[in-house]
Amino acid sequence: MSRVGKLPISIPSSVTVEVQAANKVIVKGPKGELTKNLEPTMKIEVQENEATVTRPDETKTSRSLHGLTRTLLANMVEGVSKGYEKRLEIVGVGYRAKANKNKISLTLGFSHPIEHVSKDPTVEFKMDDEANKKTNIIIVSGINKETVGEEAAKIRSYRKPEPYKGKGIKYIDEHIIRKAGKAAGAGAA
């Protein structure tokens, strides 16, 4: 039995989970609504305040999809109740960002500013300048864990952190492995 798949999903009182034909799941909560087509072979049962996922047989495919289906459903429930966020830090002289709802403007040392607009209207960009006046911190938040992660990765890809000075956009908890620069006077003799 899958260790992840057999765990029940607790549903808060403010969240409703509706399972339609072919496992089309609609989850509504205080933050919004998510709809996803989950694996149709899995059986999803919703009781009063918890949901369970069971698999039809013991084939390798069913076993692998069991935990995945349960995790996707749990992420949807958590997203509409609490939401998700990723924090990015901009490191570098003159590097800065301006956020406005689902649009962010980045100045990263190129000849032009980079305008990034989220395709998902539920994703929101904010700046956290109160945390530390010296650093720019971008907060990417939303109800869908997948799109929040994709948007954060896309913003990071505009200027990945380089290993010599650490300049670029990095996740808050990311550690950049630094390399030593040229040794001064190594070739002069």
C-alpha positions as CSV (number, residue, x, y, z in Angstrom):
1,M,0.0,0.0,0.0
2,S,1.3,3.5,-0.8
3,R,2.3,5.3,2.3
4,V,1.3,8.7,0.8
5,G,-1.8,7.4,-1.0
6,K,-3.5,5.8,2.0
7,L,-3.3,9.0,4.1
8,P,-6.7,10.7,4.4
9,I,-7.0,14.4,3.4
10,S,-8.5,16.6,6.0
11,I,-10.9,19.1,4.5
12,P,-11.4,22.4,6.5
13,S,-14.9,23.6,7.1
14,S,-14.6,26.5,4.7
15,V,-13.6,24.2,1.8
16,T,-15.9,22.1,-0.4
17,V,-14.7,19.3,-2.6
18,E,-16.9,18.0,-5.4
19,V,-16.1,14.9,-7.5
20,Q,-17.8,14.7,-10.9
21,A,-17.8,12.1,-13.6
22,A,-14.3,10.8,-14.7
23,N,-12.8,12.2,-11.5
24,K,-13.2,15.9,-12.5
25,V,-12.6,17.5,-9.1
26,I,-13.8,21.0,-8.1
27,V,-12.4,22.5,-4.9
28,K,-13.9,25.8,-3.6
29,G,-12.5,27.7,-0.7
30,P,-12.1,31.2,0.7
31,K,-9.1,32.0,-1.6
32,G,-10.8,30.8,-4.8
33,E,-11.7,27.8,-6.9
34,L,-9.6,25.1,-8.6
35,T,-10.7,22.5,-11.1
36,K,-8.6,19.5,-12.2
37,N,-9.1,16.2,-14.0
38,L,-7.5,13.6,-11.8
39,E,-6.7,10.0,-12.9
40,P,-10.1,8.4,-13.8
41,T,-9.1,4.9,-12.6
42,M,-8.6,6.1,-9.0
43,K,-11.6,6.1,-6.6
44,I,-12.0,9.4,-4.7
45,E,-14.4,9.4,-1.7
46,V,-15.4,12.5,0.1
47,Q,-17.0,12.2,3.6
48,E,-17.9,15.1,5.9
49,N,-14.5,16.5,6.6
50,E,-12.0,14.2,4.9
51,A,-11.3,12.7,1.5
52,T,-9.6,9.4,0.7
53,V,-8.1,8.0,-2.5
54,T,-8.1,4.2,-3.3
55,R,-6.7,2.4,-6.2
56,P,-8.5,-0.3,-8.2
57,D,-5.7,-2.9,-8.4
58,E,-2.1,-3.6,-7.5
59,T,-0.5,-3.0,-10.9
60,K,2.6,-0.8,-11.1
61,T,0.8,2.0,-12.8
62,S,-2.0,2.1,-10.3
63,R,0.5,2.1,-7.4
64,S,2.4,5.0,-8.8
65,L,-0.7,7.0,-9.6
66,H,-2.2,6.4,-6.1
67,G,0.1,8.7,-4.2
68,L,0.2,11.3,-7.0
69,T,-3.6,11.6,-7.1
70,R,-3.8,12.0,-3.4
71,T,-1.1,14.6,-3.3
72,L,-2.6,16.6,-6.2
73,L,-6.0,16.7,-4.3
74,A,-4.3,17.7,-1.0
75,N,-2.4,20.5,-2.8
76,M,-5.7,21.8,-4.2
77,V,-7.4,21.8,-0.8
78,E,-4.4,23.6,0.8
79,G,-4.2,26.1,-2.0
80,V,-7.8,27.3,-1.7
81,S,-7.7,27.4,2.1
82,K,-4.2,28.8,2.8
83,G,-2.5,29.6,-0.6
84,Y,1.1,29.1,-1.7
85,E,3.9,31.6,-2.0
86,K,7.5,31.6,-3.2
87,R,10.0,34.3,-2.2
88,L,12.8,35.4,-4.5
89,E,15.7,37.7,-3.7
90,I,17.3,40.1,-6.2
91,V,21.1,40.5,-5.5
92,G,23.2,43.0,-7.4
93,V,23.9,46.7,-7.7
94,G,21.2,48.4,-9.6
95,Y,19.0,45.3,-9.9
96,R,15.5,46.1,-8.8
97,A,11.8,45.2,-9.5
98,K,8.4,46.8,-9.4
99,A,5.4,44.6,-8.9
100,N,1.7,45.4,-9.8
101,K,-0.8,42.6,-9.2
102,N,0.0,40.0,-11.9
103,K,2.7,42.0,-13.7
104,I,6.3,42.6,-12.7
105,S,9.0,44.9,-14.2
106,L,12.6,43.8,-13.6
107,T,15.7,45.9,-14.1
108,L,18.6,43.4,-14.2
109,G,21.5,45.1,-16.0
110,F,20.2,44.6,-19.5
111,S,19.7,47.5,-21.9
112,H,16.0,47.2,-21.4
113,P,13.6,46.4,-18.5
114,I,12.0,43.0,-18.5
115,E,8.2,42.9,-18.3
116,H,6.8,39.7,-17.0
117,V,3.0,39.1,-17.0
118,S,1.5,36.0,-15.4
119,K,-0.7,33.9,-17.6
120,D,-2.7,32.7,-14.6
121,P,-4.9,35.5,-13.1
122,T,-4.8,33.9,-9.7
123,V,-1.0,34.4,-9.4
124,E,0.0,37.7,-7.8
125,F,3.4,39.5,-7.5
126,K,4.3,41.6,-4.5
127,M,7.4,43.3,-3.2
128,D,8.5,42.8,0.4
129,D,10.7,45.9,1.0
130,E,9.8,46.1,4.7
131,A,11.8,42.9,5.5
132,N,15.2,44.5,4.8
133,K,15.8,47.8,3.1
134,K,19.0,46.7,1.4
135,T,17.5,43.7,-0.5
136,N,14.6,43.4,-3.0
137,I,12.4,40.5,-2.2
138,I,9.7,39.4,-4.7
139,I,6.8,37.4,-3.3
140,V,5.0,35.2,-5.9
141,S,1.6,34.0,-4.4
142,G,-1.4,32.1,-5.6
143,I,-3.8,29.2,-5.0
144,N,-2.3,26.7,-7.5
145,K,1.1,25.3,-6.3
146,E,2.1,24.3,-9.8
147,T,1.7,27.8,-11.4
148,V,3.2,29.6,-8.4
149,G,6.4,27.4,-8.8
150,E,6.4,27.9,-12.6
151,E,6.1,31.7,-12.3
152,A,8.9,31.9,-9.7
153,A,11.2,29.7,-11.9
154,K,10.4,31.9,-14.9
155,I,11.4,35.1,-13.0
156,R,14.5,33.4,-11.7
157,S,15.5,32.3,-15.2
158,Y,15.8,36.0,-16.4
159,R,19.0,36.4,-14.4
160,K,20.2,33.2,-12.6
161,P,22.7,33.7,-9.8
162,E,26.3,33.6,-10.9
163,P,28.9,31.7,-8.8
164,Y,31.5,34.5,-8.5
165,K,29.7,37.4,-6.9
166,G,26.3,35.8,-6.4
167,K,24.5,38.4,-8.4
168,G,21.1,37.5,-9.9
169,I,17.7,36.3,-8.7
170,K,17.7,33.5,-6.2
171,Y,15.2,31.8,-4.0
172,I,15.3,33.0,-0.3
173,D,16.4,29.6,1.0
174,E,18.8,28.8,-1.9
175,H,22.5,28.6,-1.2
176,I,24.8,29.7,-4.0
177,I,28.1,27.7,-4.2
178,R,30.7,30.4,-4.7
179,K,33.8,29.9,-6.9
180,A,37.2,31.6,-6.3
181,G,38.1,34.3,-8.8
182,K,41.4,34.7,-10.5
183,A,44.4,34.5,-8.2
184,A,46.1,37.9,-8.0
185,G,49.6,37.8,-9.4
186,A,49.7,34.1,-10.0
187,G,51.1,34.4,-13.5
188,A,53.5,37.4,-12.9
189,A,57.0,36.4,-12.1
